[in-house]
């Protein structure tokens, strides 16, 4: 496993993607502002959650 190679890392599960999307929807519905987002080095955590929160909820291919 390499932090610099996303293909060597475990991908976010279907459930994890669904939950990330739902959290983004809830933040948008409540108009909750998002400030700084701090995530781990793993591709599955940073990419998915950051995009859902920064850009509002939308489907993002993994």
N, C-alpha and C positions, 0 to 999 in steps of 0.2 A: 504494500500500500504506500502510495506517495501522495503527499499533500499537493504537489504540483501537477499531478495527473489525475483528473477527475474520473477517467475510465477505470482506474485502479481502486476506486472507492465504492462503497455500498451506496446505492441510490436511495433517495427518499421513497418510502412506500406509498402506495396508492392512498392509504389512510392518512399518511402525513401530508401529502399534497392536498387532500380534501380539507384537512384541518387548517392548513395554512391559508387556503382560499377562503374558508369560512371566517377566519380571524380577520383577514383583509376586508371582507364584506362587512363585518361587524364594526370595524374601525370607520369605514366609509359611511355606513348608515348612521352612526352616532356623531359623525364629523369630528372624530378624535384626531387632533394633529399629531403627526409623528415627527420626532426630532431625530437625534442621532441613533443609528441602529448599529449595535455591536453584535457580531456573530462569531462563531468558531471558524477555524481554518478549513473545515470540511466543506466540500462543494455542495453537499446536500442541504446544509443548514443556511449558508449565506445566500446562495443564488435564489432559492425559492422564496424564503420569507422576506428578504430585502425587496425584491421586485413587487411582491404583493402589497407591502406596506408603503413603499415609496410612490408607486404609480397607481395605486388603487387596485381593487380586485379585478383580475382578469385571468383567463386561462393562459398558462405559460408552459410551453413544451419542455419536458425534462429530458 
